[in-house]
Amino acid sequence: MLRALVVKAFWTMLPAYVPNNVAVLAGKTGGSPIDGGRSLGGRRVLGDGKTWRGTAAGTLAGVCLALVLNRLRPAAGDRLGVDLPEFSLRAAFALAFGAMLGDVGASFLKRRTGRERGASFPGLDQLDFVAGSLSLLALLAPTWRKEQFEGPVMAVVLLMTPVLHVVTNAGAYLVGLKEEPW
């Protein structure tokens, strides 16, 4: 039961988990900052780390992953013995773009609280993209969200995500993809 719950939660969140990682890679090649270099109250609105290229690449990667997962779903569900959800296009877009919006919102909050790019903000760093994804899902695919994120799945997502975030960021730091381990 617990294994099935964890598998379903992970599968359902994959299109939201991947976009920020892809955005980091896409952003390494440059791109125009979303804030256009503007400041607010003497601080950058978002900073150079939030680019249009990264946001577009992350969103596209998340949507494409959801479409691939849809193709793999019958065989994966049978093999794992879990009833895995199928992603509607709206749900896929909401998960992926919502993750990017959550990350952009976190950058805005970090700048407003005086934190520089890359500075740690415990709690926010681990769950910003979850909040963005679930919020956009509530707007674009509310029925899908309600069906897939019932209480136990939501609880697993909220417990599992910070752990995955810390582990993947530490790994990216160790292999040189990130300048800080958080």
C-alpha positions in Angstrom: 0.0 0.0 0.0 2.7 2.5 1.0 4.9 1.5 -2.0 2.0 2.0 -4.3 1.3 5.4 -2.8 4.9 6.5 -3.2 5.1 5.3 -6.8 1.8 7.1 -7.7 2.9 10.3 -6.0 6.3 10.2 -7.7 4.8 9.4 -11.1 2.2 12.1 -10.8 4.7 14.8 -9.9 7.4 13.9 -12.4 6.3 16.5 -14.9 6.7 19.1 -12.2 10.0 17.6 -10.8 11.9 17.8 -14.1 11.3 21.4 -15.4 13.6 23.2 -12.9 16.4 20.8 -13.6 16.1 21.3 -17.3 15.8 25.1 -16.8 19.2 25.1 -15.0 20.8 23.3 -17.9 19.2 25.5 -20.5 20.1 28.6 -18.5 23.8 27.7 -18.5 23.8 28.6 -22.2 22.5 32.0 -21.5 19.2 33.6 -22.3 17.4 36.9 -21.5 16.4 37.3 -17.9 12.7 37.4 -17.4 13.0 40.7 -15.3 15.0 42.3 -18.1 17.5 43.5 -15.6 15.0 45.6 -13.7 15.2 46.4 -10.0 12.6 47.0 -7.4 13.5 48.7 -4.2 17.2 48.6 -5.1 17.2 44.8 -5.7 16.7 42.8 -8.9 13.2 41.7 -9.4 14.2 38.1 -10.1 17.9 38.0 -11.1 19.8 36.6 -14.0 19.0 33.0 -13.0 15.4 33.2 -14.3 15.5 33.3 -18.1 12.9 33.0 -20.8 14.9 30.2 -22.3 15.1 28.2 -19.1 11.4 28.7 -18.4 10.4 27.6 -22.0 12.8 24.6 -22.0 11.7 23.5 -18.5 8.0 23.7 -19.4 8.5 21.9 -22.7 10.5 19.2 -21.0 7.8 18.6 -18.4 5.0 18.4 -21.0 7.0 16.1 -23.2 7.8 13.9 -20.2 4.1 13.7 -19.3 3.3 12.6 -22.9 6.0 9.9 -22.7 4.7 8.7 -19.3 1.2 8.4 -20.9 2.7 6.0 -23.5 4.6 4.0 -20.8 1.6 4.0 -18.3 -0.1 0.7 -19.2 3.1 -1.4 -19.1 4.5 0.5 -16.1 1.3 0.2 -14.2 1.1 -3.5 -14.8 4.7 -4.1 -14.0 4.5 -2.0 -10.8 1.0 -3.1 -9.8 -0.1 0.5 -9.4 -3.0 2.4 -11.0 -1.0 5.2 -12.6 -2.7 8.4 -13.8 -2.9 9.5 -17.4 -1.9 13.2 -17.9 -4.3 15.4 -19.8 -2.5 18.1 -21.9 -3.9 20.7 -19.5 -2.6 18.8 -16.5 0.8 18.3 -18.1 1.1 22.0 -18.9 -0.1 23.0 -15.5 2.4 20.8 -13.7 5.4 21.9 -15.8 4.6 25.6 -16.2 3.3 25.8 -12.7 6.7 24.4 -11.4 8.4 27.2 -13.3 6.1 29.8 -12.0 6.6 28.6 -8.4 10.4 28.9 -8.9 10.0 32.4 -10.3 7.8 33.3 -7.4 10.4 32.0 -5.0 13.1 34.1 -6.7 10.9 37.2 -6.3 10.5 36.4 -2.6 14.2 35.8 -2.1 15.1 39.1 -3.7 12.5 40.9 -1.5 14.0 39.4 1.6 17.5 40.4 0.6 18.8 37.0 -0.5 21.1 36.9 -3.4 20.9 34.4 -6.3 21.7 30.9 -5.0 21.1 31.8 -1.4 19.2 29.2 0.7 15.7 29.7 1.8 14.7 26.5 3.6 11.2 25.3 3.0 10.6 27.7 0.1 13.4 26.1 -1.9 12.0 22.7 -1.6 8.3 23.3 -2.1 8.0 26.4 -4.4 7.5 24.4 -7.5 5.0 22.1 -5.8 2.9 25.1 -4.8 3.1 26.6 -8.3 2.2 23.3 -10.0 -0.8 22.6 -7.7 -2.0 26.1 -7.9 -2.0 26.2 -11.7 -3.6 22.7 -11.7 -6.4 24.1 -9.6 -7.0 26.7 -12.3 -6.5 24.7 -15.5 -7.3 21.1 -14.6 -9.2 21.2 -11.3 -11.0 17.8 -11.7 -7.7 16.1 -12.6 -6.0 17.7 -9.6 -8.8 16.6 -7.2 -8.7 13.0 -8.6 -5.0 12.6 -8.5 -4.0 14.5 -5.4 -6.3 13.1 -2.7 -5.1 13.3 0.9 -2.6 10.4 1.1 -0.9 11.3 -2.3 -0.7 14.9 -1.3 0.9 13.9 2.1 3.5 11.7 0.3 4.3 14.5 -2.2 4.8 17.0 0.7 7.1 14.6 2.6 8.9 13.1 -0.4 9.6 16.3 -2.3 12.0 18.0 0.2 14.0 14.8 0.4 14.3 14.4 -3.4 15.1 18.1 -3.7 18.0 18.0 -1.3 19.4 14.7 -2.8 19.2 15.9 -6.4 20.6 19.3 -5.7 23.5 17.8 -3.7 24.2 15.5 -6.6 24.1 18.3 -9.2 26.5 20.3 -7.0 28.9 17.3 -6.8 29.0 16.9 -10.5 29.4 20.6 -11.1 26.0 21.5 -12.5 25.1 23.8 -9.6 27.2 26.3 -7.7 25.6 25.5 -4.4 24.3 22.3 -2.9 20.7 23.5 -2.2 
